[in-house]
């Protein structure tokens, strides 16, 4: 454990040095964010290493007189002590003059939660887990500063009966869900509209290239051959010429060398091969439908975490109370002003018909779409 941690820290140092050199030559917001992430990750590992050092008991002669009873009392008091966390009460929401942008009026409240502790020993080794995300803290800061990108009000949310009825039927706390809705809205704006366009990492680019070769290899005979013709072109700009490889055996050789050596560079933690550069040719923002798609997938992921709903009630799209989660998300798209199209409510008034799956039809072309942007607000 300790040796692996030291190796990870050594890799962090090399990565930090590379990023710092690049930032010194050409400072940019993306490189600045990557530097901060690298520093935070390395600080976490150093804290973890310090915890391992602290876990090793160094007994001094003067400490031998401590009794087991005193130790048990201290352990018991620590075990029962509460953890104090900062949370928020129900929001009071104001509208601006145009009645669009929300200004959530925060009411901080201190919540005492019983500490949940679990000790796991394996071969007398204490294990520590470092949680590197700061998303929750960042959301609280942005909420209290009244800068969330959420163009809808708490009143409209509460007054949307179809949404409230579905949340109640699904046994979802509507006030807690309100905070989730605020976060998801702010997150997709930070990614799709204000996030800096970045390139795919070197590791991903090489993996995609090798996957194309692998898919095209004909395994039906012993001799290397391709299902379809394939050409690898290397352009040498300074010499105005290029090198082309279209021989199946040569390309198969490149793939086999990659397969044999890829494990050498594999690592469960980010390395220099996972750094994303700035895409200066990329679009400034994503299309609006991409925001809807990201909104849909984030909320869909949340619903998957919930316990299964009692399905004794009718789960049809249009009953007195709908249990259709897709229709719920679609209505939330309309509520949050991600789209003004009323068909997201599930009713096509123009053609006088129901359309509970309208959102799926809209985002299906973005099924495998990858948003290559560094979120401006959340790391």
N, C-alpha and C positions, 0 to 999 in steps of 0.2 A: 504494500500500500504506500509506504513512505517513499520508496524508490520511484514508483510510478508518478507520485505527486511531484517529486523533484524533477523528473523528466518533463512533465507538463509545464512546470515553471520555467524550465530552460527553453522550451519551445515558445512560451509566451514572451520571453526576453528577446528571442530572435525576431518574432513577429512584430513586437513593439519597436524594435530598432528599425526594421524595414518600413513600417508605417511612418515612423518619425522622420526617416530620411525622405520619404515621398512627400510628407506634409511640409517639410522644410523647403523642398524644391518648388512645390506647387500647392500652397494651402487651399483647401476647399472644405465646404460644410460636411460633405460625406466622409472625407478622410478624418475630419475632426471628430465626427461621431464614432467612426471605427476605432480611433485612438482611445476615446473615452471607454468604449466597450472593452477594448483590450486591457486597459488599465484596471477597470472594474473586475474583469475576470481574473487578472493576476493578483489583485488585492484579495479576492475571495480565496484563491488557492493559498496565499500566504497566511491568511487567517486560519485556514484549515490546517496548515502545517503547524501554526502556533498552538492550535487546539490539541494536536497530537502530542506536541511537546509538553503542554500543560497536563495532559492525561497521564503522563508518566510520573508516578508519585516518587518524589525525592524526599526521604524521611530524614529529618535532622534529629540529633539526640534529644533536644528539648521538646520535640513533638511526640515522643514515644509515650509520655504520660497520659495522653488523651485517651479517654475510655470509649469503648464501643457504644455505650449508652448515649454519650454526647453526640457521637456521629449519627446515630439513628434519629435523635431528636432534630438535628439540623437537616437531615435528609427528609424527614417527615414534614418539617415546616416548609421546605422548598417545594415539596411535592404538592402541598395543598394551596400554595399561594397562587393568586389569580394573575393572569397576564392582562395588562391594560392596553387596549387598542383604541385608536381614534376611529370613530364611525360618524354617521350623519343621520339626522332625523328626516322626516318627510319634508320635501322641499316646498317652498312657496315660490311660485314662478311669476315673473313680470314680463309683459310684452313691451317691445319698443313701440315707437309711434306708428310703424307700419303693421304692427301686430304679427311680426314674423319671428325674429330672433328671440330665443329665450334668455332670460337672465335668472338663473337659479339663485335664490336667496338662501344661502347656507345657514344651517343651524347645527353647529358642531355639538356632538354629545359624546361623552366618554362612556364606553361600554366595558364592563368587566366580564371577561370570559375565563372560565376555568381552564387552567393550563392542562393540555393533553401531552403527557410525557410517556415515552416508550424507550426502554433500554434494551439493546440487543448486543449480546456478547458472542463473538465467534473466535474461538481459539485465543481467548483473553485479549482480543483486539477491539477497541472502541471505534465505531465508525461514525463519521460526521457527514452530513449532507449540506452543501452550500447552495442556497437558492439565490440565483443571480438576478432574477427579474425585479424590476422596480415599477412595474405597470400599475399596481394598486396605489402605491404612494404618489405616482405621477398623476393618476386620475384624481386623487383627493386634492392635490395642489391645484390642478386646473379647475376642478369644481369650485373650490373655495375662492379662486381668483376670478370666477365667473367668465371664463374664456372658452368653455366647451362649444364645439361646433354642433349645435342641436337646434334646428329651426322649427320648433314646435313647443307647445306649452303643456304643463302638467294637467291643466284643466281640460284641454282637448283630449288628452290621453284618457283621463278618468271618465269623460263624458262619451267616449266611443263605446257604446254598449256592446256591440258584437265582439270587440276585443276583450272587454272586461268580463263578459260572460264566458268566453273561451278560457281565459286565464283562471277563472274560478272553477270551471269544469275540470281543468287540468291540475287543479290544486297548486297553483303558482301564486305566491305572494305578490300582489300587484305593485306594492311600493318597492319591494326589492327588485322586481323586474324592471321598474322605472329606471333604477340606477344602471342596470345592465344595458337598457336601451340607450341611455345617455352615453355610456362608454363605447358601445358598438358604433354609434353615430360618429363620435369624436375620432374613434380609431380609423374608420374607413376614410374620413376626410383627411386625416394625417397621412394616410398611405396613398390614396388615389388622387387627391387634389393638391396637396402640399408636399408630399414626399419627393425626394430627389431620385430621378431615374438612375438606376445602376445596372451594370452588366452582370451576366451570370458569372459565377466563380470559375476559375480555371479548372477545378476538379469536375464541376458539372459539365462544362463544355467538352472536356476530354471524354467523360463517361457517355455523353450523348453521341459523340462521334463513334466511339467503340461499339455502342449498342446498334448503330446503323450497320456497321460491318458484320456484327454477330448475326443480326436478323437476315443478312443477305448471303450468308455462307450456306452452301449446299452440303448437307451432311449425309447425303445418300451414297456417296462414293468416297473412296479413300483419298482421291486427288482433290486438292483445294480448288473449288470453283464457286462462282456466284450465281444466284438465282437470276439477278438482273445485272447488267453492266454497271460498273462503279468506277469513278475516277477521283483520286486524291490530287489536288493541285496546290503547290506551294509557290506563291508569288514572291519574287525577289525584286522589290521596287527600285533599289539602287542600281541594279543591273538591267532593269527592264526586261526581265525574262522570267520564266517559271519552270518548275519541275513537275511533271505529271506522272502519277503511278496508277495504272489501270490493270496491272497484272494481278489476278486473284491470289496467287501464291505470295506475292510481296505484301499485299494488304492483309492477308491471313497471318503472315509472319508478324506484322506490326501488332495485330490484335493479340496473338499468343504471347508476345513479349509483354504487352500491357497486362494481360491476365496473370502472368507469372510474377510481375513486380508490383502490382497495385496494393497488395497487402502490406508491403514495406512502408508505404506512405499512409496507410489507414490509421485513423486516430479518432477516438470518440469525442475529442474536443477540437474546436476550430483551429486551423493552422494557417500558414501563409497561402496554402492552396485554396482556402475558403474566403479570401478577401474579394469583395466586390468593388470594381472600379466604377467611376462615373460614366454614364452613357450620355455623352454630350449631344448625340444626334436623336435622342429619345424625345417623345412627345412631352409637352409641359404637364398635361393632366390626362387622366384616363377618361374614356367615354362614360356617360352617365349610367349606362346599363351595366358597366363593370362595377360601379358602386353598389347597384342593386344586387348583383351577383355575389359580391363580397358580403353584403349585409345578410343575404339569404343563407350563405354557407356558415357564417359565424353563428347565427341564431340556430341553424339546424344542428350544429355541433353542440350547442347548449342543451337543446331538447333531447339529444341522444344520452346525455348524462342523467336525465331525470328518471326516476322509477317509472315503471309502466303504469299507465293510467287505467282505471277501472273501465273496461270496455263493455260493461253491461248496458251502458247507454248507447244510443245510436251514434256511430262515428261518421255519419254521412256529412258531406260538405255543407248541406243546407238542412239543418234540423232546427228546432227551437234554439238549441245551443250547439254550435259546431265544435267538434274535437279535431278538426282538420288543421294540423300544425302548418302545412303549406299555405293554406288560406289565411291563417293568423299572421304569418310573416308577410304575406302579400298585402294584407290590410295595414300592417305596420309600415310598409313601404310608403303607402299613401298618407298615413298619419304623419310620418316624419318628413314629408315633402321631398323624399328622394325622387318621386315622380308625381306629376299632377294628373296622370292618366287614371280616370275613375275605374277603369277595368281592373285595377289592382284591388279594388274593394270586393271583387268577385262577381260583379254584375256588369254586363255589356248593355248599357241602356240604349245605345244606338241601334243595336240589332235585337233588342229585347230578349236576351238570353243570359244564362248563368255562365261564368267562366272561372271556376275555382282554381284552375291550374294555369291561369294567365301568366303568372310570374315564371313558371317553368318554361313556357313557350318563349318568353322574352330572353331568358339567360342561357338557353340550351347551346347557343353558338359559342358561349364563353366557358363551356364545361371544363376544358383543359387549359384555360387562359391563366398565365402566370403573371402576377403583378410584381414586376422587378423595380421596386421602389423602397427606399429607406424611410420608414415612418418618422415623421418630423417630431412627434410628441412622445411616442412610446418605444422603448428599446426592447 
